[in-house]
Amino acid sequence: MLKYLLAWTFMGSVALLAQQPMHPAELGVGPLTRDAVANNTLDYGLNVSSTFDDNAVIAEGSNSGRQTNATVSVQPQMRILLDRTRWSSDLYYGPSFTYSNNIHTYNNHSQAVGVDLQYHFTRRLRAFSKRVLVHFESVGRSSN
């Protein structure tokens, strides 16, 4: 019985080996030259954070002294990734808004825009450029 089991195992392995090309030249170049499929990805998100200070120091205006203060920050963000055979790019936009109920110098908003470009000379050789095009921040004041 063991003799038949070994014979069937040997014949099965020979049949599997016969299905593969024996020489690398028989493989052809089809898989090596086939273009990759274009890939586009959109990532987006929202970060929300808040803080509470029960002993905030307010140094200006009629409300000077120590009071409570709450700060809320909202940061939406969006990123577009474009991936092609010879190049890829990453575009980013992220504004930020912060509001404080008692300390108006904490109110601000900012914006950031970024671009990351890559050119693929070969599968392993790439040239890339990364830049932050715009970063703008504005601090608001109240007219109290």
C-alpha positions as CSV (number, residue, x, y, z in Angstrom):
1,M,0.0,0.0,0.0
2,L,2.8,2.4,0.9
3,K,4.5,1.6,-2.5
4,Y,1.3,2.7,-4.4
5,L,1.0,5.9,-2.3
6,L,4.6,6.9,-3.1
7,A,4.1,6.1,-6.8
8,W,1.0,8.3,-7.0
9,T,2.7,11.2,-5.1
10,F,5.7,11.0,-7.5
11,M,3.5,11.0,-10.6
12,G,1.5,13.9,-9.3
13,S,4.6,16.0,-8.7
14,V,5.9,15.2,-12.2
15,A,2.5,16.3,-13.7
16,L,2.7,19.6,-11.7
17,L,6.3,20.2,-12.7
18,A,5.5,19.6,-16.4
19,Q,2.9,22.5,-16.4
20,Q,5.6,25.1,-15.6
21,P,8.0,26.4,-18.3
22,M,11.4,24.8,-17.9
23,H,13.4,27.7,-19.5
24,P,13.2,31.4,-18.5
25,A,13.0,32.3,-22.2
26,E,9.7,30.5,-22.5
27,L,8.1,32.8,-20.1
28,G,8.0,35.7,-22.5
29,V,8.0,39.4,-21.7
30,G,4.2,40.0,-21.4
31,P,4.2,40.3,-17.6
32,L,7.2,42.6,-17.6
33,T,5.9,45.2,-20.0
34,R,2.2,45.3,-19.0
35,D,1.2,48.8,-17.7
36,A,-0.1,49.1,-14.2
37,V,-3.7,50.2,-13.8
38,A,-4.2,53.8,-12.9
39,N,-5.1,54.3,-9.3
40,N,-6.9,57.4,-7.9
41,T,-7.6,57.6,-4.1
42,L,-9.5,60.3,-2.2
43,D,-8.9,60.5,1.5
44,Y,-10.8,62.8,3.7
45,G,-11.3,63.3,7.4
46,L,-12.3,65.6,10.2
47,N,-10.5,66.2,13.5
48,V,-12.4,67.9,16.3
49,S,-10.9,68.7,19.7
50,S,-11.9,70.8,22.6
51,T,-10.3,72.0,25.9
52,F,-11.7,73.5,29.0
53,D,-9.8,75.7,31.4
54,D,-11.4,76.6,34.8
55,N,-8.8,79.1,35.8
56,A,-7.9,81.0,32.6
57,V,-6.2,84.4,33.0
58,I,-7.8,87.1,30.9
59,A,-5.5,90.2,30.9
60,E,-7.4,92.7,28.7
61,G,-10.8,94.4,28.6
62,S,-13.6,94.6,31.2
63,N,-13.5,90.8,31.8
64,S,-9.9,90.8,33.0
65,G,-9.0,88.4,35.8
66,R,-9.5,84.7,36.1
67,Q,-12.5,83.0,34.3
68,T,-13.4,79.8,32.7
69,N,-12.6,79.3,29.0
70,A,-13.5,76.7,26.5
71,T,-11.7,76.2,23.1
72,V,-12.9,74.2,20.2
73,S,-10.8,73.3,17.2
74,V,-12.1,71.9,13.9
75,Q,-9.7,70.5,11.3
76,P,-11.1,69.1,8.1
77,Q,-8.6,67.6,5.6
78,M,-8.6,66.2,2.1
79,R,-5.9,64.3,0.1
80,I,-6.0,63.1,-3.5
81,L,-3.5,60.4,-4.5
82,L,-3.0,59.9,-8.2
83,D,-0.8,56.9,-9.2
84,R,0.2,56.2,-12.8
85,T,2.8,54.0,-14.5
86,R,5.5,56.6,-14.8
87,W,4.4,59.2,-12.2
88,S,2.4,59.7,-9.0
89,S,1.2,62.7,-7.1
90,D,-0.2,63.6,-3.8
91,L,-2.3,66.8,-3.3
92,Y,-3.3,67.9,0.2
93,Y,-5.5,70.6,1.6
94,G,-6.2,71.1,5.3
95,P,-7.8,74.2,6.9
96,S,-8.1,74.6,10.7
97,F,-10.5,76.7,12.7
98,T,-10.2,77.4,16.4
99,Y,-12.7,79.3,18.5
100,S,-12.4,80.4,22.2
101,N,-15.4,81.7,24.1
102,N,-13.6,84.1,26.5
103,I,-10.0,84.6,25.3
104,H,-10.4,86.1,21.8
105,T,-6.7,86.1,21.0
106,Y,-7.0,82.2,20.8
107,N,-9.4,82.5,17.9
108,N,-7.6,81.7,14.7
109,H,-7.7,79.9,11.4
110,S,-5.1,78.4,9.2
111,Q,-4.8,76.7,5.8
112,A,-2.2,74.4,4.4
113,V,-1.8,73.1,0.8
114,G,0.8,70.6,-0.2
115,V,2.0,68.8,-3.3
116,D,4.2,65.7,-3.6
117,L,5.3,64.6,-7.1
118,Q,7.2,61.5,-8.1
119,Y,8.5,60.4,-11.5
120,H,9.4,56.8,-12.0
121,F,12.4,56.3,-14.3
122,T,12.5,52.6,-13.6
123,R,10.9,50.3,-11.1
124,R,13.6,51.2,-8.5
125,L,14.8,54.7,-9.6
126,R,12.5,57.6,-8.8
127,A,12.8,61.4,-8.7
128,F,10.6,63.2,-6.3
129,S,9.7,66.8,-5.3
130,K,7.8,67.7,-2.1
131,R,6.5,71.2,-1.5
132,V,4.2,73.0,0.8
133,L,2.8,75.7,-1.4
134,V,0.8,77.7,1.0
135,H,0.6,77.9,4.8
136,F,-1.5,80.8,6.0
137,E,-2.5,81.6,9.6
138,S,-4.7,84.4,10.9
139,V,-5.3,85.3,14.5
140,G,-8.6,87.0,15.2
141,R,-9.4,89.6,17.8
142,S,-12.7,90.7,19.2
143,S,-13.9,94.3,19.1
144,N,-15.1,94.2,22.8
